[in-house]
Amino acid sequence: MTQYSDQTVQDQQPGLESRMDKKPDYAPRYPGSGRLSGKIALITGGDSGIGRATAVLYAREGAKVAFVYKTEDDDAEETVAAIQAEGGDGVAIRGDVADRDFCFDAVAQTVERFGRIDILVNNAAEQHSQDRIEDVTEQQIEDTFRTNIFGQMFMVQAALPHLREGSTVIGVTSVTAYRGQDLLIDYSSTKGAILSFIRALANNLADRGIRVNGVAPGPIWTPLIPASFPPEKVETFGQNSTLGRPGQPNEVAPSLLFLACDDSSYMTGHVLHPDGGEAVAD
């Protein structure tokens, strides 16, 4: 059984992919078929993990991609290079989605560069492991909620004037929204809020012809893991899943492609579950 570890303890969120000793697999696994040809996508948290895998897959399928990242300059540069290697056009926008003004600026930069937005992917997140609820500080709660759910709402508010009939919004929630996670109480709570946000927003935007769906990954090997857990937890991460291993970002990105393209044209308010076999209800 493959062991996953990180030789360097990471002390920042959402973590650096460049510092991981076992690199996540983000490369698309199949040839493109033009399913996003001519589309413009804006992805938050696109520098690494699921966000990077999605950005590169979207580029392979013909989209131009803008992505937001917080401070991980080296990771962002690698994502841009990977987009360009697919023959795509990509731009990295540095800033914090917890800041509402930045979200509006990121959208403005995307529209200035590409002219519009067709696909908004709300993926950016942070998490902080605590054994006891008593140790979850007020500041941690505020930080986690501002990044994970406030940021999604801010991005939708900013992007909405530029979306049109046929546009899509995709929110990344988590298996923890369905079953909880005792070490990630505040994070699990934000992911539950995102699930409800997806369902409510889908109803709210249906008459505008804008579809809203989500993805709820299970244990996926991303920089968030070594940035959140002690080495002994990192080493065995994902081994208690039904498939006995953590998933890779490129095993999640196809779900985000499906929800972004016309293959899912009769779906809104739904969530896909690339989670390694968790028994959860939609």
Buried (B, 14 or more C-beta within 10 A) or exposed (E): EEEBBBEEEBEEBBBBBBBBEBEBEBBBEEEBEEBBEEBBBBBBBBBBBBBBBBBBBBBBBBBBBBBBBBBBBEBBBBBBEBBEEBEBBBBBBBBBBBBBEBBBBBBEBBBEBBEEBBBBBBBBBBBBBBEEEEEBEEEBBEBBBBBBBBBBBBBBEBBBEBBEEEBBBBBBBBBBBBEEBEBBBBBBBBBBBBBEBBBEBBEEBEEEEBBBBBBBBBBBBBBBBBBBBEEEEBEBBBBEBEEEBBBBBBBBBBBBBBBBBEEBEEBBBBBBBBBBEBEBEE
